[in-house]
Amino acid sequence: MASGSYELSRLFLFRHGKAAWAEPGMRDFDRKLDEQGIEEATTMGRLMAARHLVPDVVICSTAARAVETLQALSTSLHLDDATRYDQNLYATDAPGYLEIAAATGSDGDVMLVGHNPMLEDAALALSREGDEAALDDLHMGFRTAALAVIRFEGNAFDFATKTGFLETYLTPTDA
């Protein structure tokens, strides 16, 4: 790096697509995407590829709907080699999400595929500054199959301790 320059990394927060309601006796963890959820995630994969929003590291919840979301995203983004799964993303809180992302130590882009309210809480806490339209949209709620991209001056270790700049907030309707 040139003298006086610094690393930039980004945290991608991706909420799973729309899930079907649980059937009697079904655990919430096992709920799958409905047709709309699969379509949303597939659309978002194409949108992310078109905008060159391809993370270097992906950590996905082990809940069925999160795994299916990642599979649909991967049809356009080819994330298999960059992906690992963490069951803690199903039940931990927003600070837990940030600790999981920070633990990667990545100096590139890290994406978490997970659940609300944790993703929304994390995105709002981290995005003290950002693109005005993206901030307005995020404050309206973290929709299914939505993506928040937050830029940090530093590497992934900073995700748990600093705030960043919300670069973009995308939903399937942006495609």
N, CA and C of each residue as an Amber inpcrd file, in Angstrom:
protein
   525
   0.8220000  -1.1900000   0.0000000   0.0000000   0.0000000   0.0000000
   0.8610000   1.2460000   0.0000000   0.3890000   2.2680000  -0.6410000
   1.1020000   3.5250000  -0.6740000   1.0520000   4.1850000   0.6920000
   2.0740000   4.9760000   0.9730000   2.1200000   5.6840000   2.2440000
   0.8760000   6.5640000   2.3910000   0.2820000   6.5340000   3.5800000
  -0.8910000   7.3640000   3.8410000  -2.1970000   6.7370000   3.4030000
  -2.1570000   5.5740000   2.7630000  -3.4020000   4.9380000   2.3460000
  -3.8420000   3.9510000   3.4250000  -5.0410000   3.4530000   3.3100000
  -5.5660000   2.5500000   4.3040000  -6.4320000   1.5170000   3.6130000
  -6.6480000   0.4240000   4.3350000  -7.4810000  -0.6490000   3.8130000
  -8.9510000  -0.2610000   3.8970000  -9.7070000  -0.7440000   2.9490000
 -11.1650000  -0.6210000   2.9980000 -11.7350000  -2.0290000   2.9330000
 -12.7360000  -2.2780000   3.7260000 -13.4500000  -3.5430000   3.6420000
 -14.9380000  -3.2330000   3.7220000 -15.7180000  -4.1910000   3.2880000
 -17.1650000  -3.9880000   3.3190000 -17.8340000  -5.1810000   3.9840000
 -18.8910000  -4.8660000   4.7010000 -19.7430000  -5.8890000   5.2950000
 -21.0500000  -5.8930000   4.5260000 -21.3820000  -7.0470000   3.9500000
 -22.6450000  -7.2390000   3.2450000 -23.5820000  -7.9530000   4.2170000
 -24.7130000  -7.3650000   4.4900000 -25.7270000  -7.9930000   5.3340000
 -26.8990000  -8.3780000   4.4380000 -27.1860000  -9.6650000   4.3310000
 -28.2180000 -10.1550000   3.4220000 -29.2650000 -10.9330000   4.2130000
 -30.5120000 -10.4620000   4.1280000 -31.6100000 -11.1650000   4.7830000
 -32.1580000 -12.2350000   3.8440000 -32.4570000 -13.3990000   4.3970000
 -33.0200000 -14.4880000   3.6000000 -34.2810000 -14.0470000   2.8630000
 -34.6130000 -14.7730000   1.8090000 -35.8220000 -14.4940000   1.0450000
 -37.0780000 -14.8570000   1.8250000 -38.2250000 -14.5180000   1.2500000
 -39.5160000 -14.7660000   1.9030000 -39.6990000 -16.2640000   2.1190000
 -40.0330000 -16.6030000   3.3530000 -40.1920000 -18.0090000   3.7280000
 -41.6550000 -18.3870000   3.8480000 -41.9100000 -19.6600000   3.6320000
 -43.2560000 -20.1990000   3.8170000 -43.5620000 -20.2610000   5.3140000
 -44.8370000 -20.2210000   5.6470000 -45.2400000 -20.3680000   7.0390000
 -44.9350000 -21.7920000   7.4810000 -44.6590000 -21.9500000   8.7490000
 -44.3920000 -23.2790000   9.2990000 -45.6610000 -24.1040000   9.2810000
 -45.5040000 -25.3650000   8.9560000 -46.6120000 -26.3000000   9.0360000
 -46.7080000 -26.7890000  10.4750000 -47.8730000 -27.2990000  10.8720000
 -48.0040000 -27.7980000  12.2460000 -46.8950000 -28.8000000  12.5710000
 -46.2460000 -28.5820000  13.7130000 -45.1800000 -29.4710000  14.1520000
 -43.8110000 -29.1630000  13.5590000 -43.7490000 -28.2300000  12.6380000
 -42.4730000 -27.8790000  12.0030000 -41.7270000 -26.8540000  12.8470000
 -40.4380000 -27.0580000  12.9940000 -39.6160000 -26.0770000  13.7030000
 -39.3970000 -24.8620000  12.8030000 -39.3160000 -23.6850000  13.3960000
 -39.0370000 -22.4700000  12.6390000 -37.7360000 -22.6130000  11.8520000
 -36.7470000 -23.2430000  12.4350000 -35.4410000 -23.4450000  11.8160000
 -35.5640000 -24.1470000  10.4590000 -36.5680000 -25.0000000  10.3050000
 -36.7260000 -25.8260000   9.1040000 -37.5910000 -25.1960000   8.0180000
 -38.1170000 -23.9960000   8.2780000 -38.9490000 -23.3370000   7.2610000
 -38.1370000 -23.0700000   6.0050000 -38.7380000 -23.3510000   4.8630000
 -38.0810000 -23.1490000   3.5650000 -38.6150000 -21.9010000   2.8910000
 -37.9090000 -21.4820000   1.8460000 -38.3880000 -20.3560000   1.0530000
 -39.6510000 -20.7550000   0.3080000 -40.5480000 -19.7870000   0.1210000
 -41.6720000 -20.0310000  -0.7680000 -41.2350000 -19.6210000  -2.1790000
 -42.1270000 -19.7380000  -3.1580000 -41.7610000 -19.4130000  -4.5440000
 -41.2670000 -17.9810000  -4.6800000 -41.9330000 -17.0530000  -4.0030000
 -41.5190000 -15.6550000  -4.0530000 -40.1100000 -15.4900000  -3.4850000
 -39.8020000 -16.1870000  -2.4030000 -38.4880000 -16.1000000  -1.7810000
 -37.3770000 -16.5880000  -2.6890000 -37.6280000 -17.6840000  -3.4030000
 -36.6360000 -18.1970000  -4.3550000 -36.4290000 -17.1890000  -5.4800000
 -37.5260000 -16.6370000  -5.9950000 -37.4360000 -15.6470000  -7.0630000
 -36.6870000 -14.3970000  -6.5930000 -36.9940000 -13.9360000  -5.3640000
 -36.3170000 -12.7560000  -4.8110000 -34.8080000 -12.9760000  -4.7340000
 -34.4040000 -14.1110000  -4.1840000 -32.9810000 -14.3830000  -4.0050000
 -32.2700000 -14.5400000  -5.3440000 -32.9070000 -15.1960000  -6.2940000
 -32.3170000 -15.3500000  -7.6220000 -32.1480000 -13.9880000  -8.2870000
 -33.1690000 -13.1430000  -8.1770000 -33.1110000 -11.7810000  -8.7240000
 -31.9780000 -10.9920000  -8.0800000 -31.8430000 -11.1060000  -6.7720000
 -30.7850000 -10.3760000  -6.0720000 -29.3980000 -10.8730000  -6.4670000
 -29.2470000 -12.1420000  -6.7190000 -27.9620000 -12.6620000  -7.1930000
 -27.5720000 -12.0280000  -8.5110000 -28.5340000 -11.9320000  -9.4270000
 -28.2550000 -11.2880000 -10.7260000 -27.9260000  -9.8080000 -10.5430000
 -28.6740000  -9.1280000  -9.6760000 -28.4410000  -7.7080000  -9.4180000
 -27.0590000  -7.4890000  -8.7980000 -26.7120000  -8.3070000  -7.8270000
 -25.3960000  -8.1750000  -7.2040000 -24.2820000  -8.4160000  -8.2100000
 -24.4420000  -9.4090000  -9.0600000 -23.4220000  -9.6800000 -10.0860000
 -23.3000000  -8.5020000 -11.0450000 -24.4250000  -7.9440000 -11.4670000
 -24.3990000  -6.8110000 -12.3980000 -23.7240000  -5.5900000 -11.7870000
 -23.8320000  -5.4490000 -10.4680000 -23.2250000  -4.3040000  -9.7770000
 -21.8700000  -4.6360000  -9.1580000 -21.3500000  -5.8100000  -9.5020000
 -20.0310000  -6.2530000  -9.0200000 -19.9630000  -6.2800000  -7.4980000
 -21.0480000  -6.7020000  -6.8720000 -21.1200000  -6.8430000  -5.4200000
 -20.9590000  -8.3230000  -5.0790000 -19.7280000  -8.7910000  -5.1380000
 -19.4220000 -10.2020000  -4.9060000 -18.4760000 -10.2880000  -3.7060000
 -18.9440000 -10.8440000  -2.5970000 -18.1100000 -10.9030000  -1.3990000
 -16.9700000 -11.9080000  -1.5340000 -15.9310000 -11.6760000  -0.7360000
 -14.7870000 -12.5870000  -0.6990000 -15.0360000 -13.7500000   0.2600000
 -15.7880000 -13.4900000   1.3150000 -16.0970000 -14.4820000   2.3450000
 -17.5950000 -14.4180000   2.6110000 -18.2370000 -15.5820000   2.7320000
 -19.6630000 -15.6520000   3.0390000 -19.8490000 -16.5580000   4.2510000
 -20.6270000 -16.0650000   5.2030000 -21.0050000 -16.8830000   6.3490000
 -22.5280000 -16.9110000   6.3720000 -23.0750000 -18.1040000   6.3320000
 -24.5230000 -18.2780000   6.2010000 -25.0850000 -19.0330000   7.4010000
 -26.2350000 -18.5960000   7.8750000 -26.9840000 -19.3310000   8.8800000
 -27.2870000 -20.7300000   8.3550000 -27.3980000 -21.6720000   9.2670000
 -27.7250000 -23.0420000   8.8630000 -29.2290000 -23.2910000   8.7730000
 -30.0520000 -22.2880000   9.0710000 -31.5010000 -22.4440000   8.9120000
 -31.8290000 -22.6880000   7.4410000 -32.8220000 -23.5110000   7.1820000
 -33.1430000 -23.9300000   5.8080000 -33.3640000 -22.7490000   4.8750000
 -34.1040000 -21.7340000   5.3100000 -34.4110000 -20.6140000   4.4230000
 -33.1760000 -19.7810000   4.0900000 -32.2120000 -19.7020000   4.9920000
 -30.9700000 -18.9840000   4.7020000 -30.1110000 -19.7760000   3.7160000
 -30.0200000 -21.0800000   3.9230000 -29.2430000 -21.9290000   3.0200000
 -29.8330000 -21.8740000   1.6060000 -31.1610000 -21.9640000   1.4930000
 -31.8010000 -21.8890000   0.1780000 -31.5780000 -20.5220000  -0.4690000
 -31.5770000 -19.4680000   0.3300000 -31.3100000 -18.1300000  -0.2000000
 -29.9100000 -18.0780000  -0.7930000 -28.9450000 -18.5800000  -0.0550000
 -27.5690000 -18.5740000  -0.5540000 -27.4330000 -19.4090000  -1.8230000
 -28.1070000 -20.5430000  -1.8890000 -28.0650000 -21.3680000  -3.0970000
 -28.5970000 -20.5940000  -4.3010000 -29.6870000 -19.8480000  -4.1160000
 -30.2540000 -19.0600000  -5.2110000 -29.3090000 -17.9210000  -5.6040000
 -28.6960000 -17.2620000  -4.6290000 -27.7200000 -16.2110000  -4.9290000
 -26.5400000 -16.7700000  -5.7180000 -26.1160000 -17.9610000  -5.3410000
 -24.9140000 -18.5530000  -5.9290000 -25.0670000 -18.9270000  -7.3950000
 -26.3010000 -19.0160000  -7.8860000 -26.4560000 -19.3220000  -9.3080000
 -25.8410000 -18.2210000 -10.1730000 -25.8100000 -17.0010000  -9.6660000
 -25.1890000 -15.8870000 -10.3880000 -23.8300000 -15.4930000  -9.8230000
 -23.6310000 -15.7050000  -8.5320000 -22.4220000 -15.1930000  -7.8680000
 -21.3390000 -16.2480000  -7.6470000 -21.6830000 -17.5290000  -7.7540000
 -20.7040000 -18.6160000  -7.6230000 -19.9090000 -18.4880000  -6.3250000
 -20.6080000 -18.6050000  -5.2080000 -20.0290000 -18.3520000  -3.8880000
 -19.6110000 -19.6110000  -3.1360000 -19.7540000 -20.7760000  -3.7450000
 -19.5240000 -22.0260000  -3.0180000 -18.1590000 -22.0820000  -2.3370000
 -17.1050000 -21.7020000  -3.0250000 -15.7590000 -21.7940000  -2.4560000
 -15.5060000 -20.7560000  -1.3720000 -16.3100000 -19.7190000  -1.3180000
 -16.1230000 -18.6420000  -0.3400000 -17.0000000 -18.8130000   0.8890000
 -17.8180000 -19.8710000   0.9160000 -18.8820000 -19.9950000   1.9180000
 -18.5420000 -20.9530000   3.0420000 -18.9440000 -20.5210000   4.2370000
 -18.9890000 -21.4300000   5.3830000 -20.3190000 -21.1740000   6.1030000
 -20.7100000 -22.1230000   6.9300000 -21.9980000 -22.0480000   7.6190000
 -21.7710000 -21.9430000   9.1220000 -22.6290000 -21.1690000   9.7840000
 -22.5010000 -20.9730000  11.2250000 -23.8990000 -20.9810000  11.8320000
 -24.1820000 -21.9970000  12.6370000 -25.5100000 -22.1260000  13.2480000
 -25.8040000 -20.9870000  14.2140000 -24.7860000 -20.3010000  14.7080000
 -25.0050000 -19.1910000  15.6360000 -25.7290000 -18.0170000  14.9910000
 -25.6830000 -17.9020000  13.6850000 -26.3970000 -16.8130000  13.0140000
 -27.9100000 -16.9670000  13.1150000 -28.3820000 -18.1280000  13.5100000
 -29.8190000 -18.3170000  13.6690000 -30.3280000 -17.6930000  14.9610000
 -29.5410000 -17.7570000  16.0370000 -30.0760000 -17.3820000  17.3440000
 -29.3390000 -16.2490000  18.0540000 -28.1970000 -15.8390000  17.5620000
 -27.4570000 -14.8030000  18.2730000 -28.0700000 -13.4250000  18.0250000
 -27.5950000 -12.4400000  18.7460000 -28.0830000 -11.0690000  18.5950000
 -27.2020000 -10.2910000  17.6130000 -27.5500000  -9.0210000  17.3900000
 -26.7970000  -8.2080000  16.4320000 -25.3250000  -8.1130000  16.7870000
 -24.9380000  -7.8620000  18.0520000 -23.5000000  -7.8600000  18.3630000
 -22.8340000  -9.2040000  18.0430000 -23.5690000 -10.2930000  18.2380000
 -23.0420000 -11.6090000  17.8750000 -22.7780000 -11.7240000  16.3900000
 -23.6770000 -11.1810000  15.5660000 -23.4640000 -11.1750000  14.1230000
 -22.1560000 -10.4580000  13.7920000 -21.9520000  -9.3050000  14.4170000
 -20.7550000  -8.5150000  14.1210000 -19.4950000  -9.2210000  14.6030000
 -19.5770000  -9.9200000  15.7210000 -18.4210000 -10.6820000  16.1970000
 -18.0780000 -11.8120000  15.2330000 -19.0880000 -12.4740000  14.6980000
 -18.8580000 -13.5470000  13.7250000 -18.1840000 -12.9890000  12.4750000
 -18.6640000 -11.8480000  11.9840000 -18.0580000 -11.2340000  10.8000000
 -16.6300000 -10.7830000  11.0830000 -16.4220000 -10.1630000  12.2380000
 -15.0910000  -9.6610000  12.5960000 -14.0870000 -10.8030000  12.7410000
 -14.5460000 -11.9430000  13.2240000 -13.6510000 -13.0780000  13.4590000
 -13.0490000 -13.6320000  12.1730000 -13.6160000 -13.2780000  11.0210000
 -13.0230000 -13.7400000   9.7680000 -11.6510000 -13.1110000   9.5610000
 -11.4360000 -11.9050000  10.1060000 -10.1650000 -11.2100000   9.9190000
  -9.8970000 -10.8470000   8.4750000 -10.9040000 -10.9110000   7.6420000
 -10.7410000 -10.6480000   6.2120000 -10.3650000  -9.1980000   5.9590000
  -9.5480000  -8.9820000   4.9410000  -9.2550000  -7.6220000   4.5050000
 -10.0380000  -7.2990000   3.2360000 -11.0760000  -8.0960000   2.9850000
 -11.9310000  -7.8780000   1.8260000 -13.3830000  -7.7350000   2.2480000
 -14.2640000  -8.2130000   1.4140000 -15.6960000  -8.0870000   1.6390000
 -16.2520000  -9.3670000   2.2660000 -17.0160000  -9.1910000   3.3430000
 -17.6050000 -10.3110000   4.0760000 -19.1210000 -10.1790000   4.0030000
 -19.8070000 -11.2860000   3.6910000 -21.2650000 -11.2730000   3.6620000
 -21.8120000 -12.2500000   4.6940000 -22.7840000 -11.7640000   5.4820000
 -23.5490000 -12.6120000   6.3770000 -24.9330000 -12.8110000   5.7720000
 -25.3780000 -14.0450000   5.6930000 -26.7290000 -14.3590000   5.2360000
 -27.4850000 -14.8370000   6.4670000 -28.4700000 -14.0350000   6.8800000
 -29.1250000 -14.3570000   8.1320000 -30.5330000 -13.8390000   8.2510000
 -30.8660000 -13.3930000   9.4590000 -32.2510000 -13.1840000   9.8640000
 -32.4770000 -11.8240000  10.5180000 -33.7200000 -11.4100000  10.4900000
 -34.1590000 -10.2540000  11.2720000 -34.6400000 -10.7610000  12.6230000
 -34.5700000  -9.9520000  13.6430000 -34.2390000  -8.5280000  13.6600000
 -32.7360000  -8.2380000  13.7380000 -31.9200000  -9.3040000  13.8170000
 -30.4830000  -9.1090000  14.0180000 -29.8360000  -8.3120000  12.8940000
 -30.1720000  -8.6330000  11.6390000 -29.5580000  -7.9120000  10.5180000
 -29.9360000  -6.4390000  10.5250000 -31.2030000  -6.1620000  10.7400000
 -31.6440000  -4.7660000  10.7670000 -30.9820000  -4.0100000  11.9140000
 -30.9430000  -4.6200000  13.0880000 -30.3070000  -3.9760000  14.2380000
 -28.8370000  -3.6860000  13.9540000 -28.1370000  -4.6500000  13.3690000
 -26.7170000  -4.4600000  13.0540000 -26.5350000  -3.3710000  12.0070000
 -27.3380000  -3.4000000  10.9600000 -27.2090000  -2.4040000   9.8850000
 -27.4620000  -1.0000000  10.4080000 -28.4860000  -0.8300000  11.2200000
 -28.7950000   0.4940000  11.7580000 -27.7120000   0.9820000  12.7090000
 -27.1770000   0.0760000  13.5240000 -26.1290000   0.4690000  14.4720000
 -24.8390000   0.8550000  13.7560000 -24.5370000   0.1770000  12.6670000
 -23.2780000   0.4250000  11.9570000 -23.3390000   1.6150000  11.0060000
 -24.5220000   1.9410000  10.5320000 -24.6800000   2.9300000   9.4540000
 -25.0240000   4.3030000  10.0050000 -24.1160000   4.9020000  10.7000000
 -24.3180000   6.2670000  11.2110000 -24.2710000   7.2800000  10.0770000
 -23.5560000   6.9230000   9.0130000 -23.4570000   7.7610000   7.8240000
 -23.7390000   6.8810000   6.6180000 -24.0600000   7.5470000   5.4890000
 -24.2580000   6.7650000   4.2890000 -24.9910000   7.5240000   3.2110000
 -25.1970000   6.8150000   2.1180000 -25.9760000   7.3450000   1.0130000
 -27.3730000   7.6740000   1.5490000 -27.8200000   8.8990000   1.3100000
 -29.0750000   9.3640000   1.9150000 -30.2750000   8.4990000   1.5360000
 -30.3930000   8.1450000   0.2600000 -31.5200000   7.3200000  -0.1750000
 -31.4490000   5.9250000   0.4570000 -30.2300000   5.3660000   0.5360000
 -30.0590000   4.0410000   1.1430000 -30.4250000   4.0790000   2.6220000
 -29.9990000   5.1230000   3.3210000 -30.3450000   5.2600000   4.7420000
 -31.8560000   5.3750000   4.9300000 -32.5050000   6.1690000   4.0810000
 -33.9590000   6.3160000   4.1690000 -34.6510000   4.9730000   3.9720000
 -34.2140000   4.2070000   2.9600000 -34.8180000   2.9040000   2.6870000
 -34.5900000   1.9320000   3.8450000 -33.3720000   1.9130000   4.3790000
 -33.0550000   1.0190000   5.4900000 -33.9090000   1.3450000   6.7080000
 -34.1320000   2.6180000   6.9620000 -34.9380000   3.0170000   8.1200000
 -36.4150000   2.6340000   7.9670000 -36.8240000   2.2600000   6.7750000
 -38.1960000   1.7870000   6.5530000 -38.3360000   0.2950000   6.8730000
 -37.2230000  -0.3750000   7.1780000 -37.2500000  -1.7900000   7.5280000
 -36.3750000  -2.6110000   6.6070000 -35.8130000  -3.6830000   7.1440000
 -34.9140000  -4.5570000   6.3820000 -35.7690000  -5.6470000   5.7440000
 -36.0790000  -5.4760000   4.4730000 -36.9890000  -6.3760000   3.7570000
 -36.3730000  -7.7430000   3.5040000 -37.2200000  -8.7150000   3.1760000
 -36.7020000 -10.0260000   2.7890000 -35.8940000  -9.8870000   1.5120000
 -34.8500000 -10.6770000   1.4200000 -33.9210000 -10.6970000   0.2740000
 -33.2950000  -9.3280000   0.0210000 -33.1310000  -8.5470000   1.0680000
 -32.4920000  -7.2380000   0.9350000 -31.0180000  -7.3400000   1.2990000
 -30.2480000  -6.4020000   0.7690000 -28.8050000  -6.3470000   0.9910000
 -28.4050000  -4.9500000   1.4260000 -27.7040000  -4.8750000   2.5500000
 -27.0750000  -3.6280000   2.9870000 -25.5750000  -3.8160000   2.8480000
 -24.9070000  -2.8430000   2.2280000 -23.4510000  -2.8910000   2.0590000
 -22.8650000  -1.7130000   2.8290000 -22.0480000  -2.0410000   3.8230000
 -21.4840000  -1.0380000   4.7120000 -19.9690000  -1.0480000   4.5680000
 -19.3990000   0.1040000   4.2590000 -17.9510000   0.2450000   4.0350000
 -17.2500000   0.6860000   5.3260000 -16.0990000   0.1010000   5.5650000
 -15.2800000   0.4160000   6.7280000 -13.8740000   0.8070000   6.2890000
 -13.2710000   1.7090000   7.0250000 -11.8640000   2.0430000   6.8230000
 -11.0750000   1.1030000   7.7090000 -10.6380000   0.0120000   7.1600000
  -9.9250000  -1.0130000   7.9060000 -10.4000000  -2.3830000   7.4490000
  -9.9870000  -3.4280000   8.1790000 -10.3890000  -4.7740000   7.7820000
 -11.5640000  -5.2570000   8.6220000 -11.8870000  -6.5180000   8.4850000
 -13.0760000  -7.0800000   9.1350000 -13.0440000  -6.9760000  10.6580000
 -11.8570000  -6.9100000  11.2520000 -11.7940000  -6.7720000  12.7030000
 -12.5850000  -5.5540000  13.1750000 -12.7110000  -4.5280000  12.3210000
 -13.4030000  -3.2890000  12.6870000 -14.9200000  -3.4240000  12.7060000
 -15.4670000  -4.4970000  12.1440000 -16.9130000  -4.6360000  12.0650000
 -17.5820000  -4.6260000  13.4390000 -16.9130000  -5.1650000  14.4410000
 -17.5210000  -5.2850000  15.7650000 -17.2940000  -4.0660000  16.6510000
 -16.4210000  -3.1460000  16.2330000 -16.0540000  -2.0510000  17.1370000
 -16.2220000  -0.6540000  16.5590000 -16.4470000  -0.5330000  15.2680000
 -16.5400000   0.7910000  14.6490000 -17.8380000   0.9080000  13.8560000
 -18.1560000   2.1070000  13.4270000 -19.2860000   2.2990000  12.5230000
 -18.7450000   2.5200000  11.1240000 -19.6100000   2.3260000  10.1500000
 -19.1960000   2.4450000   8.7650000 -20.0960000   3.3870000   7.9900000
 -19.9970000   3.2960000   6.6860000 -20.7350000   4.1410000   5.7470000
 -21.6190000   3.2340000   4.9090000 -22.9350000   3.4340000   4.9600000
 -23.8610000   2.6240000   4.1690000 -23.7390000   3.0300000   2.7070000
 -23.1210000   2.1740000   1.9120000 -22.9460000   2.4560000   0.4830000
 -24.2340000   2.2630000  -0.2940000 -24.9020000   1.1640000   0.0140000
 -26.1080000   0.8420000  -0.7410000 -27.0160000  -0.0620000   0.0800000
 -28.2820000   0.0370000  -0.2170000 -29.2920000  -0.8660000   0.3340000
 -30.1630000  -1.2750000  -0.8480000 -30.1290000  -2.5370000  -1.1920000
 -30.8310000  -3.0340000  -2.3740000 -31.9010000  -4.0510000  -1.9960000
 -32.9800000  -4.0220000  -2.7470000 -34.0460000  -5.0130000  -2.6070000
 -34.3530000  -5.5630000  -4.0030000 -35.1030000  -6.6330000  -4.1100000
 -35.4210000  -7.1780000  -5.4330000 -36.1100000  -6.1690000  -6.3620000
 -36.7890000  -5.1800000  -5.8300000 -37.4460000  -4.1980000  -6.6930000
 -36.4460000  -3.2570000  -7.3760000 -35.1860000  -3.2920000  -6.9470000
 -34.1430000  -2.4760000  -7.5860000 -33.6170000  -3.1200000  -8.8700000
 -33.9820000  -4.3620000  -9.1110000 -33.4660000  -5.0770000 -10.2960000
 -34.1460000  -4.6000000 -11.5640000
